[in-house]
């Protein structure tokens, strides 16, 4: 579970990303140069990866750590499967 600060950090990043997306929408409507639009989409992709990293770090420090400290082998196995699934997805989609 995220702390208040972590939630705030993620929310702030997502708000900035939302603004960037709106900016790209305007760029498309204004027929801006394609390479300029692509540069902005890459910036959004990088910002989303930072959000992913923050959420993953929180998950590892809380949910996963708690499961690994417990004696519940089913919960431990589930957390490992979750992590392996998300890592496989990240590798697939770069």
Phi and psi restraints in degrees (range 20) as a CNS / XPLOR table:
assign (resid 1 and name C) (resid 2 and name N)
       (resid 2 and name CA) (resid 2 and name C) 1.0 -79.1 20.0 2
assign (resid 2 and name N) (resid 2 and name CA)
       (resid 2 and name C) (resid 3 and name N) 1.0 146.1 20.0 2
assign (resid 2 and name C) (resid 3 and name N)
       (resid 3 and name CA) (resid 3 and name C) 1.0 -75.8 20.0 2
assign (resid 3 and name N) (resid 3 and name CA)
       (resid 3 and name C) (resid 4 and name N) 1.0 169.9 20.0 2
assign (resid 3 and name C) (resid 4 and name N)
       (resid 4 and name CA) (resid 4 and name C) 1.0 -60.5 20.0 2
assign (resid 4 and name N) (resid 4 and name CA)
       (resid 4 and name C) (resid 5 and name N) 1.0 -41.7 20.0 2
assign (resid 4 and name C) (resid 5 and name N)
       (resid 5 and name CA) (resid 5 and name C) 1.0 -65.0 20.0 2
assign (resid 5 and name N) (resid 5 and name CA)
       (resid 5 and name C) (resid 6 and name N) 1.0 -43.3 20.0 2
assign (resid 5 and name C) (resid 6 and name N)
       (resid 6 and name CA) (resid 6 and name C) 1.0 -62.8 20.0 2
assign (resid 6 and name N) (resid 6 and name CA)
       (resid 6 and name C) (resid 7 and name N) 1.0 -43.1 20.0 2
assign (resid 6 and name C) (resid 7 and name N)
       (resid 7 and name CA) (resid 7 and name C) 1.0 -60.7 20.0 2
assign (resid 7 and name N) (resid 7 and name CA)
       (resid 7 and name C) (resid 8 and name N) 1.0 -41.2 20.0 2
assign (resid 7 and name C) (resid 8 and name N)
       (resid 8 and name CA) (resid 8 and name C) 1.0 -64.1 20.0 2
assign (resid 8 and name N) (resid 8 and name CA)
       (resid 8 and name C) (resid 9 and name N) 1.0 -44.6 20.0 2
assign (resid 8 and name C) (resid 9 and name N)
       (resid 9 and name CA) (resid 9 and name C) 1.0 -59.7 20.0 2
assign (resid 9 and name N) (resid 9 and name CA)
       (resid 9 and name C) (resid 10 and name N) 1.0 -46.7 20.0 2
assign (resid 9 and name C) (resid 10 and name N)
       (resid 10 and name CA) (resid 10 and name C) 1.0 -64.9 20.0 2
assign (resid 10 and name N) (resid 10 and name CA)
       (resid 10 and name C) (resid 11 and name N) 1.0 -44.8 20.0 2
assign (resid 10 and name C) (resid 11 and name N)
       (resid 11 and name CA) (resid 11 and name C) 1.0 -61.0 20.0 2
assign (resid 11 and name N) (resid 11 and name CA)
       (resid 11 and name C) (resid 12 and name N) 1.0 -41.4 20.0 2
assign (resid 11 and name C) (resid 12 and name N)
       (resid 12 and name CA) (resid 12 and name C) 1.0 -64.1 20.0 2
assign (resid 12 and name N) (resid 12 and name CA)
       (resid 12 and name C) (resid 13 and name N) 1.0 -43.3 20.0 2
assign (resid 12 and name C) (resid 13 and name N)
       (resid 13 and name CA) (resid 13 and name C) 1.0 -63.2 20.0 2
assign (resid 13 and name N) (resid 13 and name CA)
       (resid 13 and name C) (resid 14 and name N) 1.0 -42.7 20.0 2
assign (resid 13 and name C) (resid 14 and name N)
       (resid 14 and name CA) (resid 14 and name C) 1.0 -65.7 20.0 2
assign (resid 14 and name N) (resid 14 and name CA)
       (resid 14 and name C) (resid 15 and name N) 1.0 -34.8 20.0 2
assign (resid 14 and name C) (resid 15 and name N)
       (resid 15 and name CA) (resid 15 and name C) 1.0 -64.9 20.0 2
assign (resid 15 and name N) (resid 15 and name CA)
       (resid 15 and name C) (resid 16 and name N) 1.0 -41.5 20.0 2
assign (resid 15 and name C) (resid 16 and name N)
       (resid 16 and name CA) (resid 16 and name C) 1.0 -63.8 20.0 2
assign (resid 16 and name N) (resid 16 and name CA)
       (resid 16 and name C) (resid 17 and name N) 1.0 -41.8 20.0 2
assign (resid 16 and name C) (resid 17 and name N)
       (resid 17 and name CA) (resid 17 and name C) 1.0 -62.2 20.0 2
assign (resid 17 and name N) (resid 17 and name CA)
       (resid 17 and name C) (resid 18 and name N) 1.0 -42.8 20.0 2
assign (resid 17 and name C) (resid 18 and name N)
       (resid 18 and name CA) (resid 18 and name C) 1.0 -57.0 20.0 2
assign (resid 18 and name N) (resid 18 and name CA)
       (resid 18 and name C) (resid 19 and name N) 1.0 -43.7 20.0 2
assign (resid 18 and name C) (resid 19 and name N)
       (resid 19 and name CA) (resid 19 and name C) 1.0 -63.7 20.0 2
assign (resid 19 and name N) (resid 19 and name CA)
       (resid 19 and name C) (resid 20 and name N) 1.0 -39.0 20.0 2
assign (resid 19 and name C) (resid 20 and name N)
       (resid 20 and name CA) (resid 20 and name C) 1.0 -64.0 20.0 2
assign (resid 20 and name N) (resid 20 and name CA)
       (resid 20 and name C) (resid 21 and name N) 1.0 -40.6 20.0 2
assign (resid 20 and name C) (resid 21 and name N)
       (resid 21 and name CA) (resid 21 and name C) 1.0 -63.0 20.0 2
assign (resid 21 and name N) (resid 21 and name CA)
       (resid 21 and name C) (resid 22 and name N) 1.0 -43.9 20.0 2
assign (resid 21 and name C) (resid 22 and name N)
       (resid 22 and name CA) (resid 22 and name C) 1.0 -60.4 20.0 2
assign (resid 22 and name N) (resid 22 and name CA)
       (resid 22 and name C) (resid 23 and name N) 1.0 -38.1 20.0 2
assign (resid 22 and name C) (resid 23 and name N)
       (resid 23 and name CA) (resid 23 and name C) 1.0 -63.3 20.0 2
assign (resid 23 and name N) (resid 23 and name CA)
       (resid 23 and name C) (resid 24 and name N) 1.0 -40.0 20.0 2
assign (resid 23 and name C) (resid 24 and name N)
       (resid 24 and name CA) (resid 24 and name C) 1.0 -66.3 20.0 2
assign (resid 24 and name N) (resid 24 and name CA)
       (resid 24 and name C) (resid 25 and name N) 1.0 -38.9 20.0 2
assign (resid 24 and name C) (resid 25 and name N)
       (resid 25 and name CA) (resid 25 and name C) 1.0 -57.9 20.0 2
assign (resid 25 and name N) (resid 25 and name CA)
       (resid 25 and name C) (resid 26 and name N) 1.0 -43.5 20.0 2
assign (resid 25 and name C) (resid 26 and name N)
       (resid 26 and name CA) (resid 26 and name C) 1.0 -63.7 20.0 2
assign (resid 26 and name N) (resid 26 and name CA)
       (resid 26 and name C) (resid 27 and name N) 1.0 -42.2 20.0 2
assign (resid 26 and name C) (resid 27 and name N)
       (resid 27 and name CA) (resid 27 and name C) 1.0 -59.7 20.0 2
assign (resid 27 and name N) (resid 27 and name CA)
       (resid 27 and name C) (resid 28 and name N) 1.0 -41.4 20.0 2
assign (resid 27 and name C) (resid 28 and name N)
       (resid 28 and name CA) (resid 28 and name C) 1.0 -65.4 20.0 2
assign (resid 28 and name N) (resid 28 and name CA)
       (resid 28 and name C) (resid 29 and name N) 1.0 -45.4 20.0 2
assign (resid 28 and name C) (resid 29 and name N)
       (resid 29 and name CA) (resid 29 and name C) 1.0 -62.9 20.0 2
assign (resid 29 and name N) (resid 29 and name CA)
       (resid 29 and name C) (resid 30 and name N) 1.0 -31.0 20.0 2
assign (resid 29 and name C) (resid 30 and name N)
       (resid 30 and name CA) (resid 30 and name C) 1.0 -88.8 20.0 2
assign (resid 30 and name N) (resid 30 and name CA)
       (resid 30 and name C) (resid 31 and name N) 1.0 6.0 20.0 2
assign (resid 30 and name C) (resid 31 and name N)
       (resid 31 and name CA) (resid 31 and name C) 1.0 55.2 20.0 2
assign (resid 31 and name N) (resid 31 and name CA)
       (resid 31 and name C) (resid 32 and name N) 1.0 43.8 20.0 2
assign (resid 31 and name C) (resid 32 and name N)
       (resid 32 and name CA) (resid 32 and name C) 1.0 -68.6 20.0 2
assign (resid 32 and name N) (resid 32 and name CA)
       (resid 32 and name C) (resid 33 and name N) 1.0 162.9 20.0 2
assign (resid 32 and name C) (resid 33 and name N)
       (resid 33 and name CA) (resid 33 and name C) 1.0 -59.3 20.0 2
assign (resid 33 and name N) (resid 33 and name CA)
       (resid 33 and name C) (resid 34 and name N) 1.0 132.2 20.0 2
assign (resid 33 and name C) (resid 34 and name N)
       (resid 34 and name CA) (resid 34 and name C) 1.0 -55.2 20.0 2
assign (resid 34 and name N) (resid 34 and name CA)
       (resid 34 and name C) (resid 35 and name N) 1.0 -41.2 20.0 2
assign (resid 34 and name C) (resid 35 and name N)
       (resid 35 and name CA) (resid 35 and name C) 1.0 -66.0 20.0 2
assign (resid 35 and name N) (resid 35 and name CA)
       (resid 35 and name C) (resid 36 and name N) 1.0 -31.5 20.0 2
assign (resid 35 and name C) (resid 36 and name N)
       (resid 36 and name CA) (resid 36 and name C) 1.0 -67.7 20.0 2
assign (resid 36 and name N) (resid 36 and name CA)
       (resid 36 and name C) (resid 37 and name N) 1.0 -40.2 20.0 2
assign (resid 36 and name C) (resid 37 and name N)
       (resid 37 and name CA) (resid 37 and name C) 1.0 -64.5 20.0 2
assign (resid 37 and name N) (resid 37 and name CA)
       (resid 37 and name C) (resid 38 and name N) 1.0 -44.7 20.0 2
assign (resid 37 and name C) (resid 38 and name N)
       (resid 38 and name CA) (resid 38 and name C) 1.0 -62.0 20.0 2
assign (resid 38 and name N) (resid 38 and name CA)
       (resid 38 and name C) (resid 39 and name N) 1.0 -37.3 20.0 2
assign (resid 38 and name C) (resid 39 and name N)
       (resid 39 and name CA) (resid 39 and name C) 1.0 -61.6 20.0 2
assign (resid 39 and name N) (resid 39 and name CA)
       (resid 39 and name C) (resid 40 and name N) 1.0 -38.9 20.0 2
assign (resid 39 and name C) (resid 40 and name N)
       (resid 40 and name CA) (resid 40 and name C) 1.0 -71.1 20.0 2
assign (resid 40 and name N) (resid 40 and name CA)
       (resid 40 and name C) (resid 41 and name N) 1.0 -36.7 20.0 2
assign (resid 40 and name C) (resid 41 and name N)
       (resid 41 and name CA) (resid 41 and name C) 1.0 -65.6 20.0 2
assign (resid 41 and name N) (resid 41 and name CA)
       (resid 41 and name C) (resid 42 and name N) 1.0 -36.2 20.0 2
assign (resid 41 and name C) (resid 42 and name N)
       (resid 42 and name CA) (resid 42 and name C) 1.0 -65.0 20.0 2
assign (resid 42 and name N) (resid 42 and name CA)
       (resid 42 and name C) (resid 43 and name N) 1.0 -37.5 20.0 2
assign (resid 42 and name C) (resid 43 and name N)
       (resid 43 and name CA) (resid 43 and name C) 1.0 -63.5 20.0 2
assign (resid 43 and name N) (resid 43 and name CA)
       (resid 43 and name C) (resid 44 and name N) 1.0 -41.1 20.0 2
assign (resid 43 and name C) (resid 44 and name N)
       (resid 44 and name CA) (resid 44 and name C) 1.0 -66.2 20.0 2
assign (resid 44 and name N) (resid 44 and name CA)
       (resid 44 and name C) (resid 45 and name N) 1.0 -41.0 20.0 2
assign (resid 44 and name C) (resid 45 and name N)
       (resid 45 and name CA) (resid 45 and name C) 1.0 -59.6 20.0 2
assign (resid 45 and name N) (resid 45 and name CA)
       (resid 45 and name C) (resid 46 and name N) 1.0 -44.5 20.0 2
assign (resid 45 and name C) (resid 46 and name N)
       (resid 46 and name CA) (resid 46 and name C) 1.0 -63.8 20.0 2
assign (resid 46 and name N) (resid 46 and name CA)
       (resid 46 and name C) (resid 47 and name N) 1.0 -40.5 20.0 2
assign (resid 46 and name C) (resid 47 and name N)
       (resid 47 and name CA) (resid 47 and name C) 1.0 -65.6 20.0 2
assign (resid 47 and name N) (resid 47 and name CA)
       (resid 47 and name C) (resid 48 and name N) 1.0 -39.5 20.0 2
assign (resid 47 and name C) (resid 48 and name N)
       (resid 48 and name CA) (resid 48 and name C) 1.0 -65.3 20.0 2
assign (resid 48 and name N) (resid 48 and name CA)
       (resid 48 and name C) (resid 49 and name N) 1.0 -36.1 20.0 2
assign (resid 48 and name C) (resid 49 and name N)
       (resid 49 and name CA) (resid 49 and name C) 1.0 -63.8 20.0 2
assign (resid 49 and name N) (resid 49 and name CA)
       (resid 49 and name C) (resid 50 and name N) 1.0 -36.6 20.0 2
assign (resid 49 and name C) (resid 50 and name N)
       (resid 50 and name CA) (resid 50 and name C) 1.0 -65.1 20.0 2
assign (resid 50 and name N) (resid 50 and name CA)
       (resid 50 and name C) (resid 51 and name N) 1.0 -38.6 20.0 2
assign (resid 50 and name C) (resid 51 and name N)
       (resid 51 and name CA) (resid 51 and name C) 1.0 -64.0 20.0 2
assign (resid 51 and name N) (resid 51 and name CA)
       (resid 51 and name C) (resid 52 and name N) 1.0 -45.0 20.0 2
assign (resid 51 and name C) (resid 52 and name N)
       (resid 52 and name CA) (resid 52 and name C) 1.0 -55.4 20.0 2
assign (resid 52 and name N) (resid 52 and name CA)
       (resid 52 and name C) (resid 53 and name N) 1.0 -44.9 20.0 2
assign (resid 52 and name C) (resid 53 and name N)
       (resid 53 and name CA) (resid 53 and name C) 1.0 -62.3 20.0 2
assign (resid 53 and name N) (resid 53 and name CA)
       (resid 53 and name C) (resid 54 and name N) 1.0 -42.4 20.0 2
assign (resid 53 and name C) (resid 54 and name N)
       (resid 54 and name CA) (resid 54 and name C) 1.0 -63.1 20.0 2
assign (resid 54 and name N) (resid 54 and name CA)
       (resid 54 and name C) (resid 55 and name N) 1.0 -45.0 20.0 2
assign (resid 54 and name C) (resid 55 and name N)
       (resid 55 and name CA) (resid 55 and name C) 1.0 -67.1 20.0 2
assign (resid 55 and name N) (resid 55 and name CA)
       (resid 55 and name C) (resid 56 and name N) 1.0 -41.8 20.0 2
assign (resid 55 and name C) (resid 56 and name N)
       (resid 56 and name CA) (resid 56 and name C) 1.0 -63.6 20.0 2
assign (resid 56 and name N) (resid 56 and name CA)
       (resid 56 and name C) (resid 57 and name N) 1.0 -43.6 20.0 2
assign (resid 56 and name C) (resid 57 and name N)
       (resid 57 and name CA) (resid 57 and name C) 1.0 -60.3 20.0 2
assign (resid 57 and name N) (resid 57 and name CA)
       (resid 57 and name C) (resid 58 and name N) 1.0 -43.6 20.0 2
assign (resid 57 and name C) (resid 58 and name N)
       (resid 58 and name CA) (resid 58 and name C) 1.0 -61.8 20.0 2
assign (resid 58 and name N) (resid 58 and name CA)
       (resid 58 and name C) (resid 59 and name N) 1.0 -45.3 20.0 2
assign (resid 58 and name C) (resid 59 and name N)
       (resid 59 and name CA) (resid 59 and name C) 1.0 -60.2 20.0 2
assign (resid 59 and name N) (resid 59 and name CA)
       (resid 59 and name C) (resid 60 and name N) 1.0 -43.3 20.0 2
assign (resid 59 and name C) (resid 60 and name N)
       (resid 60 and name CA) (resid 60 and name C) 1.0 -65.2 20.0 2
assign (resid 60 and name N) (resid 60 and name CA)
       (resid 60 and name C) (resid 61 and name N) 1.0 -40.9 20.0 2
assign (resid 60 and name C) (resid 61 and name N)
       (resid 61 and name CA) (resid 61 and name C) 1.0 -75.3 20.0 2
assign (resid 61 and name N) (resid 61 and name CA)
       (resid 61 and name C) (resid 62 and name N) 1.0 -19.9 20.0 2
assign (resid 61 and name C) (resid 62 and name N)
       (resid 62 and name CA) (resid 62 and name C) 1.0 -112.2 20.0 2
assign (resid 62 and name N) (resid 62 and name CA)
       (resid 62 and name C) (resid 63 and name N) 1.0 -81.2 20.0 2
assign (resid 62 and name C) (resid 63 and name N)
       (resid 63 and name CA) (resid 63 and name C) 1.0 -58.6 20.0 2
assign (resid 63 and name N) (resid 63 and name CA)
       (resid 63 and name C) (resid 64 and name N) 1.0 -48.3 20.0 2
assign (resid 63 and name C) (resid 64 and name N)
       (resid 64 and name CA) (resid 64 and name C) 1.0 -69.4 20.0 2
assign (resid 64 and name N) (resid 64 and name CA)
       (resid 64 and name C) (resid 65 and name N) 1.0 -45.6 20.0 2
assign (resid 64 and name C) (resid 65 and name N)
       (resid 65 and name CA) (resid 65 and name C) 1.0 -60.7 20.0 2
assign (resid 65 and name N) (resid 65 and name CA)
       (resid 65 and name C) (resid 66 and name N) 1.0 -41.7 20.0 2
assign (resid 65 and name C) (resid 66 and name N)
       (resid 66 and name CA) (resid 66 and name C) 1.0 -62.2 20.0 2
assign (resid 66 and name N) (resid 66 and name CA)
       (resid 66 and name C) (resid 67 and name N) 1.0 -43.0 20.0 2
assign (resid 66 and name C) (resid 67 and name N)
       (resid 67 and name CA) (resid 67 and name C) 1.0 -63.9 20.0 2
assign (resid 67 and name N) (resid 67 and name CA)
       (resid 67 and name C) (resid 68 and name N) 1.0 -40.4 20.0 2
assign (resid 67 and name C) (resid 68 and name N)
       (resid 68 and name CA) (resid 68 and name C) 1.0 -70.8 20.0 2
assign (resid 68 and name N) (resid 68 and name CA)
       (resid 68 and name C) (resid 69 and name N) 1.0 -28.4 20.0 2
assign (resid 68 and name C) (resid 69 and name N)
       (resid 69 and name CA) (resid 69 and name C) 1.0 -79.0 20.0 2
assign (resid 69 and name N) (resid 69 and name CA)
       (resid 69 and name C) (resid 70 and name N) 1.0 -19.0 20.0 2
assign (resid 69 and name C) (resid 70 and name N)
       (resid 70 and name CA) (resid 70 and name C) 1.0 -79.2 20.0 2
assign (resid 70 and name N) (resid 70 and name CA)
       (resid 70 and name C) (resid 71 and name N) 1.0 175.2 20.0 2
assign (resid 70 and name C) (resid 71 and name N)
       (resid 71 and name CA) (resid 71 and name C) 1.0 -102.0 20.0 2
assign (resid 71 and name N) (resid 71 and name CA)
       (resid 71 and name C) (resid 72 and name N) 1.0 7.7 20.0 2
assign (resid 71 and name C) (resid 72 and name N)
       (resid 72 and name CA) (resid 72 and name C) 1.0 -85.0 20.0 2
assign (resid 72 and name N) (resid 72 and name CA)
       (resid 72 and name C) (resid 73 and name N) 1.0 95.7 20.0 2
assign (resid 72 and name C) (resid 73 and name N)
       (resid 73 and name CA) (resid 73 and name C) 1.0 -64.3 20.0 2
assign (resid 73 and name N) (resid 73 and name CA)
       (resid 73 and name C) (resid 74 and name N) 1.0 -33.4 20.0 2
assign (resid 73 and name C) (resid 74 and name N)
       (resid 74 and name CA) (resid 74 and name C) 1.0 -63.0 20.0 2
assign (resid 74 and name N) (resid 74 and name CA)
       (resid 74 and name C) (resid 75 and name N) 1.0 -46.1 20.0 2
assign (resid 74 and name C) (resid 75 and name N)
       (resid 75 and name CA) (resid 75 and name C) 1.0 -63.2 20.0 2
assign (resid 75 and name N) (resid 75 and name CA)
       (resid 75 and name C) (resid 76 and name N) 1.0 -40.9 20.0 2
assign (resid 75 and name C) (resid 76 and name N)
       (resid 76 and name CA) (resid 76 and name C) 1.0 -60.6 20.0 2
assign (resid 76 and name N) (resid 76 and name CA)
       (resid 76 and name C) (resid 77 and name N) 1.0 -46.8 20.0 2
assign (resid 76 and name C) (resid 77 and name N)
       (resid 77 and name CA) (resid 77 and name C) 1.0 -61.9 20.0 2
assign (resid 77 and name N) (resid 77 and name CA)
       (resid 77 and name C) (resid 78 and name N) 1.0 -39.9 20.0 2
assign (resid 77 and name C) (resid 78 and name N)
       (resid 78 and name CA) (resid 78 and name C) 1.0 -63.1 20.0 2
assign (resid 78 and name N) (resid 78 and name CA)
       (resid 78 and name C) (resid 79 and name N) 1.0 -41.8 20.0 2
assign (resid 78 and name C) (resid 79 and name N)
       (resid 79 and name CA) (resid 79 and name C) 1.0 -65.9 20.0 2
assign (resid 79 and name N) (resid 79 and name CA)
       (resid 79 and name C) (resid 80 and name N) 1.0 -39.9 20.0 2
assign (resid 79 and name C) (resid 80 and name N)
       (resid 80 and name CA) (resid 80 and name C) 1.0 -63.5 20.0 2
assign (resid 80 and name N) (resid 80 and name CA)
       (resid 80 and name C) (resid 81 and name N) 1.0 -43.4 20.0 2
assign (resid 80 and name C) (resid 81 and name N)
       (resid 81 and name CA) (resid 81 and name C) 1.0 -61.7 20.0 2
assign (resid 81 and name N) (resid 81 and name CA)
       (resid 81 and name C) (resid 82 and name N) 1.0 -42.1 20.0 2
assign (resid 81 and name C) (resid 82 and name N)
       (resid 82 and name CA) (resid 82 and name C) 1.0 -58.6 20.0 2
assign (resid 82 and name N) (resid 82 and name CA)
       (resid 82 and name C) (resid 83 and name N) 1.0 -48.1 20.0 2
assign (resid 82 and name C) (resid 83 and name N)
       (resid 83 and name CA) (resid 83 and name C) 1.0 -63.5 20.0 2
assign (resid 83 and name N) (resid 83 and name CA)
       (resid 83 and name C) (resid 84 and name N) 1.0 -44.1 20.0 2
assign (resid 83 and name C) (resid 84 and name N)
       (resid 84 and name CA) (resid 84 and name C) 1.0 -63.5 20.0 2
assign (resid 84 and name N) (resid 84 and name CA)
       (resid 84 and name C) (resid 85 and name N) 1.0 -37.8 20.0 2
assign (resid 84 and name C) (resid 85 and name N)
       (resid 85 and name CA) (resid 85 and name C) 1.0 -65.3 20.0 2
assign (resid 85 and name N) (resid 85 and name CA)
       (resid 85 and name C) (resid 86 and name N) 1.0 -45.6 20.0 2
assign (resid 85 and name C) (resid 86 and name N)
       (resid 86 and name CA) (resid 86 and name C) 1.0 -68.4 20.0 2
assign (resid 86 and name N) (resid 86 and name CA)
       (resid 86 and name C) (resid 87 and name N) 1.0 -36.5 20.0 2
assign (resid 86 and name C) (resid 87 and name N)
       (resid 87 and name CA) (resid 87 and name C) 1.0 -64.0 20.0 2
assign (resid 87 and name N) (resid 87 and name CA)
       (resid 87 and name C) (resid 88 and name N) 1.0 -41.9 20.0 2
assign (resid 87 and name C) (resid 88 and name N)
       (resid 88 and name CA) (resid 88 and name C) 1.0 -61.7 20.0 2
assign (resid 88 and name N) (resid 88 and name CA)
       (resid 88 and name C) (resid 89 and name N) 1.0 -42.5 20.0 2
assign (resid 88 and name C) (resid 89 and name N)
       (resid 89 and name CA) (resid 89 and name C) 1.0 -63.5 20.0 2
assign (resid 89 and name N) (resid 89 and name CA)
       (resid 89 and name C) (resid 90 and name N) 1.0 -42.1 20.0 2
assign (resid 89 and name C) (resid 90 and name N)
       (resid 90 and name CA) (resid 90 and name C) 1.0 -63.5 20.0 2
assign (resid 90 and name N) (resid 90 and name CA)
       (resid 90 and name C) (resid 91 and name N) 1.0 -39.7 20.0 2
assign (resid 90 and name C) (resid 91 and name N)
       (resid 91 and name CA) (resid 91 and name C) 1.0 -67.0 20.0 2
assign (resid 91 and name N) (resid 91 and name CA)
       (resid 91 and name C) (resid 92 and name N) 1.0 -37.7 20.0 2
assign (resid 91 and name C) (resid 92 and name N)
       (resid 92 and name CA) (resid 92 and name C) 1.0 -66.9 20.0 2
assign (resid 92 and name N) (resid 92 and name CA)
       (resid 92 and name C) (resid 93 and name N) 1.0 -41.0 20.0 2
assign (resid 92 and name C) (resid 93 and name N)
       (resid 93 and name CA) (resid 93 and name C) 1.0 -102.1 20.0 2
assign (resid 93 and name N) (resid 93 and name CA)
       (resid 93 and name C) (resid 94 and name N) 1.0 3.2 20.0 2
